[in-house]
Amino acid sequence: GWAPIGAPPSTVLAMRRSEAASWFSAGRLWVWSGASMSAPPADQSLEGGAWYDPVMATWGPMAKNGEPTPRAGAGVVWTGSEAIIWGGYPAGKDWSQNFGEAVSAFADGAIYRP
């Protein structure tokens, strides 16, 4: 069944949406980047990320050195030893009001090795 997960302390990870998330080594949940909780177009892409350990019920920060440009909606896959992030888009545009405009998506990514 379902069990609740407490929100991370704001000193570790600010509230966000459209983040990249995946399970990684040692059974931890990994959450990176995303968009702020402001309504578009006032929202912003957020840097940084955190991990959650469900056994210990604790959150911790991810290393920031070498992280790619912050973005929302990035894809992520865990290979067994590293997380690969690709794509996404910059927050700060109300796509519902600009349907049909060209989307300014990221055509790059990064590899995170915990």
Secondary structure, 3 states (H helix, E strand, C coil): CCCCCCCCCCCCCCCCECCEEEEEHHHEEEEECCECCCCCCCCCECCCEEEEECCCCEEEECCCCCCCCCCECCEEEECCCCEEEECCECCCCCHHHCCCCCCCCCCCEEEECC
